[in-house]
Amino acid sequence: MNLRFEPAPALTGTVTPPADKSISHRAALLGAMSSEPVRISNYLRAADTISTLEAVRALGALVEEHGSDLVIRGTGLRNAREPGEPIDVGNAGTLLRLLPGWLASQEGRSFTLDGDDSIRRRPVDRVAEPLRLMGAELEATQGRFAPLTIHGRHLRSVSYEIDVASAQIKSCVLLAGLAADGATTVGEPSRSRDHTERMLLRAGVPVRRHGRHVTAVNADELQLDSVAVPADPSSAAFLIAAGVLVPGSRLLLSDVGVNWTRTGFIRIIRRMRGIVLGDLEGELEDLTADEPVSDLDVAHGALEGTTVEAEEVPLAIDELPLVALLGCFAEGETVVRGAQELRVKESDRIAGVVEGLSGLGAEIEATEDGFVVTGTGGLRGGTVESRGDHRMAMMGAIAGLASQEGVEVVGMDAAAVSYPGFAEDLRAVGAVGGRG
Ligand code: S3P
């Protein structure tokens, strides 16, 4: 589906962005790993997180759905059922990376994970390696890709250093550690989102953070009880960018998750002198079980270029395409470094951002691990290819609203994996276009 987004008049109004995708995946998985029922409120009803519900059903969990409120009756930590056929993860990279952590400890049972064409291009060796060290057996296509088969074994704990900051790898190892002998420690080069650690704490697992390392001990069972999912800061980011870029705009976004490991983008905008008010969680040394929320008040204003260095990248990883977009409108240069992980997302987001924004009139160059944008005060408009990637599609739409001539997004349906109501929410605050 192609949709055209026209230059917008001032955007105004209040939106509650969709539920957090990362937290929804984790709530469904930990619900399935629990023995007692787990209530989840405001679960994300989007393609990726529906894949997770289907996956946990295939593994023997019962999922009762009352709109976006769910009750999951899990199988317990060590009793996942072996399904008769491959589990379809669809387009969900987080499911593909987290689920093997649980399945690796299901002794004597085997599981195959597969998904769409894009998921078959995303590396899984990064989770297969630590799980093998823990004693599981895994077979990946060409050693690296889905379909991925996991043969569950009795696991031993490990101390594992990840060479990229990745919440998916960290979470996978921690989930495997729950059923391994002893205490499992994961180290990463810099901090990444910590939803898994917070939810495990909430489920009664003693999890400790010490600098760049997290340790979890094995558990007999999880005691999760309930999870309330906040609005997703990564989905909110598109509305924030729209509010900051479209002249005269003022948007209020309600109940957005402001866990500090997810709000790097807001800090980057503030550094660019953009106006995003709200009560953000400050950097925490220790772990907490809470997922704080805040309303965010966004207003249009002039921007200055900035530099994003490697340490900040994991805290804004999914929003970096939007940093490039903001950079087009900012005074001076905007540089992102240390973000080579962008090349293995739903699409190569360095290539996609550079090609997409250049086509709209931007002065932007790719580097090996990021990009350099020279602000020109605006964008002409044109066509953006989503490349089947939800975040590229939504970035194209926001570029259209802020452009001089509008943007046609080719493959807008990609947005459905995380934000099915995206075009409707934009129209509700005054955007023009976005109709099929
Ligand atoms: C996610 C972690 C990030 C992020 C992805 C969701 C998660 O991936 O890009 O959209 O929920 O753990 P990496 O851990 O590979 O950086």
Residues whose N, C-alpha, C, O or C-beta is under 5 A from the ligand:
A	BS01	S3P	S22 T94 A165 S166 A167 Q168 I169 I317 D318
